[in-house]
Amino acid sequence: MMGRAKIGVIILAAGASRRLGFPKQLVEFKGKTLLQHSIDVAELFEFDCRILMLGSNAKKIEKGLDIGNFTIIINEEWELGMGTSISKGVSAALNAKSDLEHILILLSDQPFVTKEKIQELIREQLENKKPATFSEYAGEVGVPAIFSKETFSELMSLKKDQGAKKLILDEKISFETIKFEGGNFDVDTAEDVELLKQME
């Protein structure tokens, strides 16, 4: 399905939820942690490069994790914001595979991301040849998202507290979106965990 396009993937798992009291990457849903779910979905594709960004509680999270073909990068500056993880992740991906044409960004705490949704995202990006394709949920636009190489320098220059959504505000960058029901569900509190358990 990907044709000859060279695509890398970055999973952002460096942040922490102070309200939760333990790493949200280790919350379990349907028999596996949320981070393992994201890794397992990504491993279903023949990506040219796979980067896993860890930061907070990296050793605890890494223990017992099956990273498959992913390379772990530790973001020591994770507390400064998601922008640092995106910047370091894109740099690491390009260092590993300099001819990447697209980079897909996933999060570690979206339990309802599926192979089919990622396929749709990639297909939309390759067919429409836009600088980026974002997911759309609950009136918001965000990740999972895929970016073409013309945006790589901007991703690497994101400021500390900026996420990839900053590119949405850039009038020079046109983008597509796909619907992702449930994409807005993330885990930051004990109540979120309890609600997730009820969905199993």
MDAnalysis code that builds the backbone (N, CA, C; Angstrom):
import MDAnalysis as mda
import numpy as np

u = mda.Universe.empty(600, n_residues=200, atom_resindex=np.repeat(np.arange(200), 3), trajectory=True)
u.add_TopologyAttr("name", ["N", "CA", "C"] * 200)
u.add_TopologyAttr("resid", np.arange(1, 201))
u.add_TopologyAttr("resname", ["MET", "MET", "GLY", "ARG", "ALA", "LYS", "ILE", "GLY", "VAL", "ILE", "ILE", "LEU", "ALA", "ALA", "GLY", "ALA", "SER", "ARG", "ARG", "LEU", "GLY", "PHE", "PRO", "LYS", "GLN", "LEU", "VAL", "GLU", "PHE", "LYS", "GLY", "LYS", "THR", "LEU", "LEU", "GLN", "HIS", "SER", "ILE", "ASP", "VAL", "ALA", "GLU", "LEU", "PHE", "GLU", "PHE", "ASP", "CYS", "ARG", "ILE", "LEU", "MET", "LEU", "GLY", "SER", "ASN", "ALA", "LYS", "LYS", "ILE", "GLU", "LYS", "GLY", "LEU", "ASP", "ILE", "GLY", "ASN", "PHE", "THR", "ILE", "ILE", "ILE", "ASN", "GLU", "GLU", "TRP", "GLU", "LEU", "GLY", "MET", "GLY", "THR", "SER", "ILE", "SER", "LYS", "GLY", "VAL", "SER", "ALA", "ALA", "LEU", "ASN", "ALA", "LYS", "SER", "ASP", "LEU", "GLU", "HIS", "ILE", "LEU", "ILE", "LEU", "LEU", "SER", "ASP", "GLN", "PRO", "PHE", "VAL", "THR", "LYS", "GLU", "LYS", "ILE", "GLN", "GLU", "LEU", "ILE", "ARG", "GLU", "GLN", "LEU", "GLU", "ASN", "LYS", "LYS", "PRO", "ALA", "THR", "PHE", "SER", "GLU", "TYR", "ALA", "GLY", "GLU", "VAL", "GLY", "VAL", "PRO", "ALA", "ILE", "PHE", "SER", "LYS", "GLU", "THR", "PHE", "SER", "GLU", "LEU", "MET", "SER", "LEU", "LYS", "LYS", "ASP", "GLN", "GLY", "ALA", "LYS", "LYS", "LEU", "ILE", "LEU", "ASP", "GLU", "LYS", "ILE", "SER", "PHE", "GLU", "THR", "ILE", "LYS", "PHE", "GLU", "GLY", "GLY", "ASN", "PHE", "ASP", "VAL", "ASP", "THR", "ALA", "GLU", "ASP", "VAL", "GLU", "LEU", "LEU", "LYS", "GLN", "MET", "GLU"])
u.atoms.positions = np.array([
    [0.814, -1.203, 0.000],
    [0.000, 0.000, 0.000],
    [0.851, 1.257, 0.000],
    [2.006, 1.201, 0.663],
    [2.851, 2.373, 0.752],
    [3.624, 2.627, -0.535],
    [3.595, 1.657, -1.465],
    [4.339, 1.832, -2.690],
    [5.821, 1.974, -2.403],
    [6.467, 2.899, -3.079],
    [7.901, 3.100, -2.918],
    [8.223, 4.235, -1.966],
    [7.220, 4.829, -1.361],
    [7.459, 5.947, -0.446],
    [8.266, 5.482, 0.758],
    [9.242, 6.279, 1.149],
    [10.059, 5.973, 2.319],
    [9.464, 6.690, 3.531],
    [8.957, 5.900, 4.469],
    [8.218, 6.447, 5.605],
    [8.851, 5.987, 6.910],
    [9.067, 6.935, 7.802],
    [9.538, 6.629, 9.143],
    [8.412, 6.866, 10.138],
    [8.526, 6.269, 11.321],
    [7.516, 6.457, 12.353],
    [8.199, 6.819, 13.668],
    [7.599, 7.746, 14.384],
    [8.077, 8.150, 15.704],
    [6.926, 7.992, 16.686],
    [7.161, 7.266, 17.775],
    [6.172, 7.183, 18.850],
    [6.656, 8.079, 19.986],
    [5.822, 9.037, 20.371],
    [6.155, 9.962, 21.452],
    [5.666, 9.381, 22.777],
    [6.606, 9.004, 23.629],
    [6.255, 8.397, 24.917],
    [7.117, 8.963, 26.031],
    [7.531, 10.225, 25.889],
    [8.490, 10.806, 26.829],
    [7.823, 11.515, 28.004],
    [6.585, 11.941, 27.827],
    [5.940, 12.765, 28.839],
    [5.436, 11.991, 30.042],
    [4.975, 12.740, 31.041],
    [4.452, 12.139, 32.269],
    [3.114, 12.771, 32.616],
    [2.290, 12.022, 33.332],
    [1.034, 12.559, 33.847],
    [1.163, 12.675, 35.362],
    [1.355, 13.884, 35.830],
    [1.547, 14.092, 37.268],
    [0.283, 13.783, 38.061],
    [-0.863, 13.917, 37.422],
    [-2.121, 13.656, 38.121],
    [-2.393, 12.167, 38.288],
    [-1.758, 11.355, 37.457],
    [-2.033, 9.918, 37.485],
    [-1.251, 9.203, 38.583],
    [-0.018, 9.632, 38.823],
    [0.770, 9.043, 39.890],
    [1.699, 7.925, 39.450],
    [1.574, 7.463, 38.214],
    [2.489, 6.466, 37.645],
    [2.490, 6.653, 36.132],
    [3.471, 6.091, 35.435],
    [3.576, 6.337, 33.986],
    [2.325, 5.885, 33.227],
    [1.709, 6.811, 32.516],
    [0.492, 6.448, 31.786],
    [0.783, 5.485, 30.641],
    [2.046, 5.456, 30.209],
    [2.431, 4.507, 29.155],
    [2.217, 3.063, 29.607],
    [2.167, 2.841, 30.934],
    [2.035, 1.497, 31.490],
    [0.597, 1.130, 31.850],
    [-0.337, 2.030, 31.598],
    [-1.751, 1.695, 31.787],
    [-2.096, 0.543, 30.852],
    [-2.804, -0.444, 31.372],
    [-3.145, -1.612, 30.556],
    [-4.563, -1.524, 30.003],
    [-4.711, -1.990, 28.773],
    [-6.000, -2.029, 28.091],
    [-6.020, -3.270, 27.212],
    [-6.988, -4.129, 27.441],
    [-7.107, -5.369, 26.667],
    [-5.830, -6.205, 26.696],
    [-5.245, -6.302, 27.902],
    [-4.135, -7.221, 28.101],
    [-2.750, -6.717, 27.755],
    [-2.620, -5.447, 27.361],
    [-1.288, -4.914, 27.080],
    [-1.254, -3.431, 27.450],
    [-0.059, -2.921, 27.643],
    [0.059, -1.508, 27.981],
    [-0.276, -0.641, 26.764],
    [-0.629, 0.605, 27.030],
    [-0.964, 1.523, 25.938],
    [0.227, 1.720, 25.004],
    [1.429, 1.827, 25.579],
    [2.608, 1.996, 24.736],
    [2.856, 0.762, 23.883],
    [2.705, -0.428, 24.475],
    [2.904, -1.653, 23.698],
    [1.902, -1.735, 22.553],
    [0.684, -1.263, 22.794],
    [-0.330, -1.244, 21.737],
    [0.132, -0.381, 20.570],
    [0.643, 0.819, 20.865],
    [1.115, 1.707, 19.796],
    [2.258, 1.068, 19.021],
    [3.188, 0.434, 19.753],
    [4.312, -0.244, 19.096],
    [3.806, -1.384, 18.209],
    [2.903, -2.180, 18.743],
    [2.401, -3.334, 17.990],
    [1.676, -2.909, 16.715],
    [0.915, -1.824, 16.778],
    [0.233, -1.316, 15.579],
    [1.268, -0.869, 14.548],
    [2.273, -0.126, 14.992],
    [3.305, 0.360, 14.068],
    [4.100, -0.783, 13.450],
    [4.296, -1.860, 14.213],
    [5.080, -2.985, 13.722],
    [4.363, -3.766, 12.620],
    [3.091, -3.473, 12.396],
    [2.349, -4.122, 11.321],
    [2.700, -3.540, 9.950],
    [3.478, -2.454, 9.957],
    [3.848, -1.781, 8.709],
    [5.339, -1.935, 8.441],
    [5.704, -1.836, 7.164],
    [7.115, -1.925, 6.784],
    [7.729, -0.531, 6.725],
    [7.773, 0.124, 7.876],
    [8.376, 1.449, 7.927],
    [9.878, 1.358, 7.719],
    [10.451, 2.416, 7.136],
    [11.884, 2.421, 6.849],
    [12.713, 2.789, 8.069],
    [12.067, 3.351, 9.078],
    [12.763, 3.773, 10.286],
    [11.738, 3.837, 11.412],
    [12.131, 3.370, 12.624],
    [11.213, 3.359, 13.762],
    [11.926, 3.937, 14.981],
    [11.385, 5.021, 15.507],
    [11.981, 5.700, 16.655],
    [10.970, 5.744, 17.797],
    [11.414, 5.337, 18.991],
    [10.582, 5.421, 20.194],
    [11.213, 6.430, 21.134],
    [10.505, 7.527, 21.390],
    [11.006, 8.591, 22.257],
    [10.543, 8.348, 23.686],
    [11.511, 8.094, 24.572],
    [11.225, 7.958, 25.996],
    [11.860, 9.124, 26.750],
    [11.367, 9.360, 27.962],
    [11.915, 10.436, 28.782],
    [11.663, 10.154, 30.241],
    [10.530, 10.622, 30.735],
    [10.153, 10.380, 32.122],
    [10.018, 8.877, 32.393],
    [10.626, 8.409, 33.487],
    [10.520, 6.997, 33.896],
    [10.957, 6.029, 32.792],
    [11.958, 6.420, 32.020],
    [12.344, 5.624, 30.852],
    [12.690, 4.180, 31.215],
    [13.485, 3.987, 32.254],
    [13.908, 2.627, 32.609],
    [12.720, 1.786, 33.065],
    [11.825, 2.387, 33.826],
    [10.651, 1.661, 34.298],
    [9.750, 1.274, 33.138],
    [9.594, 2.171, 32.186],
    [8.739, 1.915, 31.026],
    [9.362, 0.868, 30.115],
    [10.669, 0.956, 29.936],
    [11.364, 0.052, 29.010],
    [11.351, -1.389, 29.515],
    [11.326, -1.565, 30.836],
    [11.348, -2.902, 31.421],
    [10.094, -3.679, 31.005],
    [10.297, -4.833, 30.398],
    [9.172, -5.663, 29.986],
    [8.516, -5.249, 28.685],
    [9.082, -4.240, 28.042],
    [8.519, -3.750, 26.780],
    [9.140, -4.495, 25.602],
    [8.332, -4.918, 24.666],
    [8.828, -5.530, 23.433],
    [8.877, -4.439, 22.374],
    [10.081, -3.906, 22.127],
    [10.198, -2.762, 21.222],
    [10.304, -3.176, 19.763],
    [10.363, -4.482, 19.498],
    [10.408, -4.916, 18.106],
    [11.583, -4.302, 17.366],
    [11.303, -3.643, 16.255],
    [12.341, -3.033, 15.420],
    [12.575, -1.560, 15.736],
    [12.046, -1.100, 16.845],
    [12.207, 0.308, 17.212],
    [13.572, 0.578, 17.835],
    [14.071, 1.772, 17.624],
    [15.257, 2.281, 18.303],
    [14.803, 3.258, 19.384],
    [15.273, 3.057, 20.596],
    [14.889, 3.946, 21.688],
    [15.811, 5.158, 21.741],
    [15.201, 6.336, 21.818],
    [15.933, 7.582, 22.019],
    [15.420, 8.187, 23.321],
    [16.330, 8.548, 24.218],
    [15.934, 9.156, 25.483],
    [15.984, 10.678, 25.354],
    [14.874, 11.321, 25.636],
    [14.824, 12.785, 25.641],
    [15.014, 13.265, 27.076],
    [16.224, 13.699, 27.382],
    [16.520, 14.175, 28.731],
    [15.811, 15.493, 29.038],
    [15.316, 16.151, 28.017],
    [14.648, 17.447, 28.202],
    [13.126, 17.321, 28.118],
    [12.584, 16.139, 28.399],
    [11.164, 15.892, 28.207],
    [10.285, 16.870, 28.979],
    [10.783, 17.347, 30.140],
    [9.972, 18.261, 30.954],
    [9.742, 19.604, 30.269],
    [10.556, 19.921, 29.290],
    [10.413, 21.205, 28.600],
    [9.263, 21.203, 27.606],
    [8.725, 20.019, 27.282],
    [7.562, 19.976, 26.407],
    [7.717, 19.046, 25.221],
    [6.561, 18.771, 24.574],
    [6.520, 17.821, 23.472],
    [7.380, 18.244, 22.292],
    [7.538, 19.539, 22.104],
    [8.329, 20.026, 20.977],
    [9.738, 19.460, 20.975],
    [10.311, 19.263, 22.172],
    [11.673, 18.722, 22.245],
    [11.710, 17.274, 21.771],
    [10.665, 16.500, 22.099],
    [10.619, 15.094, 21.663],
    [10.426, 14.991, 20.159],
    [9.568, 15.848, 19.601],
    [9.358, 15.827, 18.154],
    [10.643, 16.202, 17.433],
    [11.279, 17.283, 17.886],
    [12.515, 17.746, 17.256],
    [13.602, 16.678, 17.298],
    [13.823, 16.100, 18.479],
    [14.855, 15.074, 18.626],
    [14.484, 13.806, 17.850],
    [13.201, 13.475, 17.826],
    [12.758, 12.289, 17.121],
    [12.963, 12.394, 15.625],
    [12.600, 13.533, 15.061],
    [12.783, 13.742, 13.621],
    [14.268, 13.733, 13.270],
    [15.080, 14.380, 14.108],
    [16.532, 14.383, 13.862],
    [17.091, 12.969, 13.892],
    [16.653, 12.176, 14.878],
    [17.132, 10.795, 14.988],
    [16.696, 9.964, 13.791],
    [15.463, 10.168, 13.347],
    [14.958, 9.419, 12.197],
    [15.762, 9.736, 10.939],
    [16.067, 11.004, 10.738],
    [16.809, 11.406, 9.543],
    [18.278, 10.990, 9.635],
    [18.814, 10.928, 10.835],
    [20.177, 10.420, 10.999],
    [20.245, 8.942, 10.637],
    [19.167, 8.228, 10.962],
    [19.127, 6.791, 10.676],
    [18.809, 6.517, 9.209],
    [17.975, 7.377, 8.627],
    [17.531, 7.161, 7.238],
    [17.340, 8.529, 6.592],
    [18.376, 9.026, 5.958],
    [18.382, 10.411, 5.490],
    [17.432, 10.673, 4.323],
    [16.995, 9.604, 3.643],
    [16.151, 9.814, 2.466],
    [14.659, 9.609, 2.756],
    [14.261, 9.705, 4.008],
    [12.842, 9.590, 4.335],
    [12.034, 10.658, 3.605],
    [10.878, 10.253, 3.111],
    [9.991, 11.186, 2.415],
    [8.822, 11.634, 3.293],
    [8.484, 10.810, 4.286],
    [7.377, 11.124, 5.195],
    [7.721, 10.592, 6.578],
    [7.201, 11.264, 7.608],
    [7.337, 10.778, 8.976],
    [5.970, 10.773, 9.635],
    [5.611, 9.622, 10.185],
    [4.355, 9.452, 10.911],
    [4.638, 9.625, 12.402],
    [3.800, 10.400, 13.077],
    [3.946, 10.603, 14.513],
    [2.749, 9.997, 15.238],
    [3.057, 9.108, 16.197],
    [2.046, 8.476, 17.035],
    [2.280, 8.858, 18.490],
    [1.234, 8.743, 19.294],
    [1.361, 8.931, 20.738],
    [1.334, 7.573, 21.441],
    [1.685, 7.588, 22.715],
    [1.730, 6.340, 23.472],
    [0.457, 6.083, 24.258],
    [-0.504, 7.004, 24.199],
    [-1.691, 6.848, 25.063],
    [-3.007, 7.036, 24.315],
    [-3.057, 6.532, 23.075],
    [-4.305, 6.553, 22.317],
    [-4.745, 5.104, 22.099],
    [-5.554, 4.572, 23.001],
    [-5.889, 3.145, 22.971],
    [-6.671, 2.694, 21.757],
    [-7.277, 3.640, 21.026],
    [-8.146, 3.235, 19.927],
    [-7.512, 3.417, 18.547],
    [-6.214, 3.659, 18.523],
    [-5.532, 3.727, 17.234],
    [-5.429, 2.306, 16.675],
    [-5.664, 2.169, 15.367],
    [-5.693, 0.853, 14.721],
    [-4.845, 0.852, 13.448],
    [-4.553, -0.348, 12.982],
    [-3.849, -0.496, 11.716],
    [-4.638, 0.183, 10.593],
    [-5.951, -0.011, 10.601],
    [-6.802, 0.554, 9.539],
    [-6.752, 2.069, 9.532],
    [-6.729, 2.672, 10.717],
    [-6.697, 4.136, 10.799],
    [-5.362, 4.669, 10.299],
    [-4.273, 3.988, 10.635],
    [-2.959, 4.409, 10.146],
    [-2.860, 4.225, 8.632],
    [-3.411, 3.129, 8.129],
    [-3.437, 2.914, 6.680],
    [-4.167, 4.055, 5.976],
    [-5.298, 4.454, 6.538],
    [-6.083, 5.540, 5.944],
    [-5.292, 6.840, 5.948],
    [-4.596, 7.099, 7.044],
    [-3.792, 8.319, 7.174],
    [-2.681, 8.348, 6.122],
    [-1.978, 7.231, 5.979],
    [-0.888, 7.157, 5.000],
    [-1.430, 7.273, 3.579],
    [-2.528, 6.575, 3.295],
    [-3.108, 6.613, 1.960],
    [-3.523, 8.035, 1.578],
    [-4.151, 8.726, 2.503],
    [-4.573, 10.115, 2.255],
    [-3.363, 10.996, 1.956],
    [-2.297, 10.806, 2.719],
    [-1.082, 11.604, 2.527],
    [-0.452, 11.355, 1.163],
    [-0.336, 10.086, 0.790],
    [0.326, 9.756, -0.469],
    [-0.506, 10.148, -1.681],
    [-1.822, 10.050, -1.562],
    [-2.684, 10.370, -2.697],
    [-2.808, 11.877, -2.920],
    [-2.864, 12.633, -1.848],
    [-3.108, 14.075, -1.984],
    [-1.841, 14.906, -2.012],
    [-0.714, 14.272, -1.624],
    [0.588, 14.948, -1.731],
    [0.604, 16.303, -1.019],
    [-0.007, 16.358, 0.146],
    [0.006, 17.577, 0.950],
    [1.186, 17.539, 1.928],
    [1.575, 18.688, 2.473],
    [2.664, 18.696, 3.459],
    [2.365, 17.854, 4.695],
    [1.074, 17.742, 5.053],
    [0.729, 16.973, 6.253],
    [-0.700, 16.456, 6.170],
    [-0.942, 15.367, 6.887],
    [-2.296, 14.845, 7.076],
    [-2.465, 14.547, 8.561],
    [-3.478, 15.174, 9.156],
    [-3.741, 15.032, 10.586],
    [-4.990, 14.197, 10.830],
    [-5.120, 13.702, 12.054],
    [-6.365, 13.081, 12.492],
    [-7.289, 14.179, 13.025],
    [-8.591, 13.940, 12.897],
    [-9.581, 14.904, 13.385],
    [-10.543, 14.190, 14.318],
    [-10.699, 14.743, 15.508],
    [-11.597, 14.125, 16.489],
    [-12.153, 15.188, 17.434],
    [-13.447, 15.057, 17.716],
    [-14.127, 15.954, 18.660],
    [-13.869, 17.426, 18.337],
    [-13.861, 17.744, 17.045],
    [-13.659, 19.131, 16.635],
    [-12.215, 19.598, 16.690],
    [-11.308, 18.700, 17.057],
    [-9.888, 19.029, 17.150],
    [-9.115, 18.359, 16.019],
    [-7.938, 18.898, 15.734],
    [-7.042, 18.295, 14.756],
    [-5.728, 17.984, 15.458],
    [-5.225, 16.761, 15.288],
    [-3.999, 16.392, 15.990],
    [-3.391, 15.116, 15.472],
    [-2.676, 14.429, 16.353],
    [-2.012, 13.185, 15.975],
    [-2.900, 11.995, 16.322],
    [-2.690, 10.856, 15.662],
    [-1.644, 10.540, 14.695],
    [-1.680, 11.481, 13.479],
    [-0.502, 11.791, 13.013],
    [-0.370, 12.669, 11.849],
    [0.867, 12.246, 11.068],
    [0.855, 12.546, 9.782],
    [1.995, 12.203, 8.931],
    [2.436, 13.449, 8.176],
    [3.741, 13.622, 8.075],
    [4.330, 14.838, 7.519],
    [5.276, 14.507, 6.374],
    [5.239, 15.330, 5.329],
    [6.162, 15.141, 4.209],
    [7.479, 15.848, 4.506],
    [8.498, 15.534, 3.716],
    [9.843, 16.024, 4.006],
    [9.949, 17.544, 3.955],
    [9.027, 18.202, 3.254],
    [9.105, 19.664, 3.212],
    [8.811, 20.308, 4.562],
    [8.272, 19.529, 5.501],
    [7.984, 20.063, 6.842],
    [9.033, 19.652, 7.878],
    [9.986, 18.813, 7.496],
    [10.915, 18.254, 8.490],
    [11.692, 19.337, 9.233],
    [12.163, 20.350, 8.502],
    [12.958, 21.396, 9.162],
    [12.115, 22.156, 10.180],
    [10.829, 22.338, 9.867],
    [9.957, 23.026, 10.817],
    [9.674, 22.160, 12.030],
    [9.532, 20.860, 11.835],
    [9.344, 19.958, 12.971],
    [10.574, 19.963, 13.874],
    [11.749, 20.040, 13.274],
    [12.975, 20.030, 14.071],
    [13.231, 21.357, 14.772],
    [12.518, 22.402, 14.358],
    [12.710, 23.706, 14.995],
    [11.550, 24.087, 15.914],
    [10.675, 23.117, 16.218],
    [9.591, 23.397, 17.147],
    [10.154, 23.848, 18.492],
    [9.495, 24.825, 19.085],
    [9.930, 25.279, 20.400],
    [9.488, 24.262, 21.454],
    [10.044, 24.416, 22.643],
    [9.939, 23.399, 23.683],
    [8.516, 22.959, 23.989],
    [7.615, 23.911, 24.083],
    [6.256, 23.569, 24.507],
    [5.286, 23.466, 23.341],
    [5.804, 23.394, 22.121],
    [4.948, 23.320, 20.946],
    [4.832, 21.884, 20.452],
    [3.618, 21.485, 20.115],
    [3.417, 20.194, 19.489],
    [3.356, 20.350, 17.981],
    [3.119, 19.227, 17.312],
    [3.067, 19.253, 15.844],
    [1.899, 20.082, 15.333],
    [0.898, 20.320, 16.214],
    [-0.258, 21.098, 15.768],
    [0.102, 22.539, 15.431],
    [1.284, 22.990, 15.845],
    [1.715, 24.344, 15.487],
    [1.699, 24.531, 13.976],
    [2.000, 23.438, 13.247],
    [2.061, 23.541, 11.791],
    [0.691, 23.834, 11.187],
    [-0.367, 23.490, 11.921],
    [-1.715, 23.771, 11.438],
    [-1.933, 25.275, 11.315],
    [-1.282, 26.023, 12.194],
    [-1.458, 27.475, 12.231],
    [-0.593, 28.195, 11.196],
    [0.290, 27.445, 10.560],
    [1.174, 28.030, 9.548],
    [0.425, 28.100, 8.216],
    [0.150, 29.299, 7.765],
    [-0.649, 29.474, 6.548],
    [0.048, 28.918, 5.308],
    [1.356, 28.721, 5.397],
    [2.097, 28.209, 4.236],
    [1.912, 26.701, 4.091],
    [1.429, 26.045, 5.147],
    [1.329, 24.593, 5.140],
    [-0.131, 24.170, 5.000],
    [-0.454, 23.575, 3.863],
    [-1.811, 23.057, 3.676],
    [-1.827, 21.606, 4.125],
    [-2.967, 21.143, 4.612],
    [-3.017, 19.780, 5.139],
    [-4.383, 19.161, 4.907],
    [-4.413, 17.837, 4.960],
    [-5.646, 17.069, 4.904],
    [-5.947, 16.539, 6.302],
    [-7.174, 16.057, 6.494],
    [-7.516, 15.403, 7.762],
    [-8.313, 14.130, 7.482],
    [-8.242, 13.212, 8.423],
    [-9.116, 12.042, 8.390],
    [-9.837, 11.959, 9.727],
    [-11.012, 11.404, 9.734],
    [-11.779, 11.256, 10.969],
    [-11.203, 10.115, 11.806],
    [-11.074, 10.353, 13.095],
    [-10.575, 9.327, 14.013],
    [-11.453, 9.350, 15.262],
    [-12.525, 8.566, 15.231],
    [-13.411, 8.489, 16.392],
    [-12.653, 7.879, 17.574],
    [-12.740, 8.524, 18.708],
    [-12.034, 8.035, 19.883],
    [-10.610, 8.530, 19.993],
    [-10.177, 9.309, 19.020],
    [-8.808, 9.812, 19.046],
    [-8.547, 10.801, 20.158],
    [-9.613, 11.414, 20.675],
    [-9.453, 12.405, 21.736],
    [-9.376, 11.780, 23.121],
    [-9.539, 10.451, 23.205],
    [-9.465, 9.801, 24.516],
    [-8.005, 9.536, 24.866],
    [-7.510, 10.231, 25.878],
    [-6.177, 9.930, 26.378],
    [-6.262, 9.730, 27.885],
    [-5.181, 9.327, 28.473],
    [-5.190, 8.912, 29.869],
    [-4.305, 9.838, 30.693],
    [-4.931, 10.638, 31.541],
    [-4.180, 11.558, 32.392],
    [-4.562, 11.472, 33.859],
    [-5.695, 10.838, 34.171],
    [-6.161, 10.772, 35.550],
    [-6.613, 9.350, 35.892],
    [-6.796, 9.096, 37.178],
    [-7.308, 7.797, 37.621],
    [-8.705, 7.559, 37.059],
    [-9.471, 8.635, 36.898],
    [-10.821, 8.516, 36.327],
    [-10.748, 8.059, 34.873],
    [-9.758, 8.553, 34.148],
    [-9.570, 8.117, 32.759],
    [-9.262, 6.625, 32.699],
    [-8.411, 6.170, 33.628],
    [-8.049, 4.749, 33.671],
    [-9.274, 3.899, 33.957],
    [-10.085, 4.340, 34.906],
    [-11.280, 3.596, 35.270],
    [-12.258, 3.541, 34.098],
    [-12.407, 4.639, 33.390],
    [-13.298, 4.674, 32.237],
    [-12.797, 3.738, 31.142],
    [-11.472, 3.710, 30.964],
    [-10.890, 2.823, 29.963],
    [-11.152, 1.361, 30.311],
    [-11.025, 1.022, 31.590],
    [-11.272, -0.353, 32.011],
    [-12.711, -0.776, 31.703],
    [-13.626, 0.166, 31.806],
    [-15.025, -0.132, 31.525],
    [-15.276, -0.382, 30.041],
    [-14.333, 0.042, 29.195],
    [-14.479, -0.120, 27.738],
    [-13.897, -1.437, 27.239],
    [-13.202, -2.164, 28.112],
    [-12.556, -3.400, 27.672],
    [-13.570, -4.432, 27.214],
])
